[in-house]
Amino acid sequence: MSLLSFSWCMLVVVVVVVVVVGGFDDQTVLLQNAADKNVSMPVIGIGTGGYASNNTSPHGEYWNDSVAEIAISNWLKLGGRRIDTANSYNDQVGIGKAIRESGIPREKIFITSKVGPGQGSNRSIPSGALGYNDTLTQMDYTLSSLNVTYVDLLLVHWPYDPTHPPTTDPLCRGNTSQEMKACRQSTWKAMQLLFQRNKTRAIGVSNFEIKHLQDILDMGEAIPSVNQCEFHPYFHEFDLVDFCKKHKIVFNGYAPLGTPDWAPWSHKWNSSIGDLPLVKSIAAAHQKSSAQVLLRYSLQQDVVVNPRSWNNDHMKENLNVLDFKLTDEEMKMLNNIPRPKNSKVCPDPAKYP
Ligand SMILES: NC(=O)c1ccc[n+]([C@@H]2O[C@H](COP(=O)([O-])OP(=O)(O)OC[C@H]3O[C@@H](n4cnc5c(N)ncnc54)[C@H](OP(=O)(O)O)[C@@H]3O)[C@@H](O)[C@H]2O)c1
């Protein structure tokens, strides 16, 4: 796996009702577990990690501060209130600027950021190592980049880093599953400290498989409030979604549109999921776009989404998906779409100890 691909790759009554009926229809979901009281996460956010529009962006290949400043400013004007970023996305300064210049009170905006592994070789950011002090240092960097005093949700980006960046934590120098368990637990201790110090209103993880989550649950301490993992019709892990539901961990799906702009150079896809005749026909039946169908597909399975877009029309579409419902039959057909080989966009964390 290349460094580049790795870089691509996080009310009580109301929640009970949501889980029972299946699917999000409300604008927000209350975070339980390791979260302050009353932290409501908007179910639709904007992703900011990846390319800026098929590499045709005048601002450069990846999202960066200037792309982010413009796009997030537009997103906030259109009514979007959740922003998904990470230390490794190298766009937090631009996001912070857009938030301040919007005039919208900070507490009305939901910022997710991520520490830990996730950077690519082309990023000039601090080490994304796992570990106790490394987590604390990276959070300082996150807050100063965004120029905020807290984020709403902080995630551990990956449970493991195959690139082995230097770490200051002696508990994070091994490779076996027992050693990695100790490293994850040490990292989670730091996450809990950041939560107790009000640097973040909730803490969670990303790309954690059941075995990685179990390492955290075994501590008998705070349970992650969110797990952000890949989820779209070409890649879904229903057992992981069920496990998260059982532990009241909100499942945040990433790459909800299957990262269509990944295709031209990776040759992973023959066509994007949204171009499939089935998806197009379902969209036509509801007078919606393919992207909207794919977002509903996630939301109806209690999976919150953050599609990335720097296009205002796309952003509007992405925010407008709570007024229709896919039928059970349509959901079934989407679940059964034949998957191409290598149908996962990001590296598969299941292979990590
Ligand atoms: N935790 C992790 O390890 C991890 C890994 C991957 C992703 N993520 C997060 O999840 C976010 C989303 O995933 P992703 O960026 O890989 O891919 P994605 O959201 O599935 O796809 C983004 C692509 O879809 C296009 N698009 C967006 N809305 C559209 C619409 N309504 N109609 C047509 N095209 C539309 C965008 O183009 P335009 O810009 O032209 O609209 C862009 O090319 C990331 O940005 C990141 O925040 C997290």
The ligand as a Tripos MOL2 file, in Angstrom:
@<TRIPOS>MOLECULE
LIG
   48    52     1     0     0
SMALL
NO_CHARGES

@<TRIPOS>ATOM
      1 N1        -11.2640    8.4520    8.2600 N.am      1 LIG1
      2 C1        -10.6810    8.1530    7.1180 C.2       1 LIG1
      3 O1         -9.7000    7.4130    7.0470 O.2       1 LIG1
      4 C2        -11.2600    8.7150    5.8450 C.ar      1 LIG1
      5 C3        -10.9100    8.1540    4.6040 C.ar      1 LIG1
      6 C4        -11.4880    8.6800    3.4580 C.ar      1 LIG1
      7 C5        -12.3840    9.7380    3.5580 C.ar      1 LIG1
      8 N2        -12.6810   10.2880    4.7610 N.ar      1 LIG1
      9 C6        -13.5950   11.4590    4.9060 C.3       1 LIG1
     10 O2        -14.7790   11.2320    4.1780 O.3       1 LIG1
     11 C7        -14.9210   12.2620    3.2070 C.3       1 LIG1
     12 C8        -15.6840   11.7680    1.9980 C.3       1 LIG1
     13 O3        -15.0140   10.7210    1.3250 O.3       1 LIG1
     14 P1        -14.2250   10.9350   -0.0440 P.3       1 LIG1
     15 O4        -13.7580   12.3370   -0.0890 O.co2     1 LIG1
     16 O5        -13.2180    9.8760   -0.1710 O.co2     1 LIG1
     17 O6        -15.2580   10.6610   -1.1970 O.3       1 LIG1
     18 P2        -16.8020   10.9300   -1.5120 P.3       1 LIG1
     19 O7        -17.3930   11.9460   -0.6130 O.co2     1 LIG1
     20 O8        -17.4260    9.6080   -1.6200 O.co2     1 LIG1
     21 O9        -16.6840   11.5300   -2.9900 O.3       1 LIG1
     22 C9        -16.2100   12.8220   -3.2530 C.3       1 LIG1
     23 C10       -16.3910   13.0850   -4.7330 C.3       1 LIG1
     24 O10       -17.7930   13.1040   -5.0310 O.3       1 LIG1
     25 C11       -18.1080   14.2940   -5.7680 C.3       1 LIG1
     26 N3        -19.4220   14.7500   -5.3250 N.ar      1 LIG1
     27 C12       -19.7880   15.2040   -4.1010 C.ar      1 LIG1
     28 N4        -21.0990   15.4890   -4.0730 N.ar      1 LIG1
     29 C13       -21.5940   15.1990   -5.2930 C.ar      1 LIG1
     30 C14       -22.8680   15.3010   -5.8980 C.ar      1 LIG1
     31 N5        -23.9340   15.7310   -5.2170 N.pl3     1 LIG1
     32 N6        -22.9980   14.9140   -7.2000 N.ar      1 LIG1
     33 C15       -21.9420   14.4650   -7.9050 C.ar      1 LIG1
     34 N7        -20.6940   14.3550   -7.3980 N.ar      1 LIG1
     35 C16       -20.5240   14.7230   -6.1040 C.ar      1 LIG1
     36 C17       -17.0210   15.2940   -5.4220 C.3       1 LIG1
     37 O11       -16.7970   16.1720   -6.4960 O.3       1 LIG1
     38 P3        -17.0680   17.7710   -6.3790 P.3       1 LIG1
     39 O12       -16.0480   18.3070   -5.4200 O.co2     1 LIG1
     40 O13       -16.9070   18.2480   -7.7440 O.co2     1 LIG1
     41 O14       -18.4740   17.9200   -5.8630 O.co2     1 LIG1
     42 C18       -15.8120   14.3830   -5.2380 C.3       1 LIG1
     43 O15       -15.2220   14.1260   -6.4820 O.3       1 LIG1
     44 C19       -13.4800   12.7230    2.9520 C.3       1 LIG1
     45 O16       -13.3930   13.9420    2.2940 O.3       1 LIG1
     46 C20       -12.9650   12.7250    4.3650 C.3       1 LIG1
     47 O17       -13.4320   13.8740    5.0570 O.3       1 LIG1
     48 C21       -12.1440    9.7730    5.9080 C.ar      1 LIG1
@<TRIPOS>BOND
     1     1     2 1
     2     2     3 2
     3     2     4 1
     4     4     5 ar
     5     4    48 ar
     6     5     6 ar
     7     6     7 ar
     8     7     8 ar
     9     8     9 1
    10     8    48 ar
    11     9    10 1
    12     9    46 1
    13    10    11 1
    14    11    12 1
    15    11    44 1
    16    12    13 1
    17    13    14 1
    18    14    15 2
    19    14    16 1
    20    14    17 1
    21    17    18 1
    22    18    19 2
    23    18    20 1
    24    18    21 1
    25    21    22 1
    26    22    23 1
    27    23    24 1
    28    23    42 1
    29    24    25 1
    30    25    26 1
    31    25    36 1
    32    26    27 ar
    33    26    35 ar
    34    27    28 ar
    35    28    29 ar
    36    29    30 ar
    37    29    35 ar
    38    30    31 1
    39    30    32 ar
    40    32    33 ar
    41    33    34 ar
    42    34    35 ar
    43    36    37 1
    44    36    42 1
    45    37    38 1
    46    38    39 2
    47    38    40 1
    48    38    41 1
    49    42    43 1
    50    44    45 1
    51    44    46 1
    52    46    47 1
@<TRIPOS>SUBSTRUCTURE
     1 LIG1         1 GROUP 0 **** ****
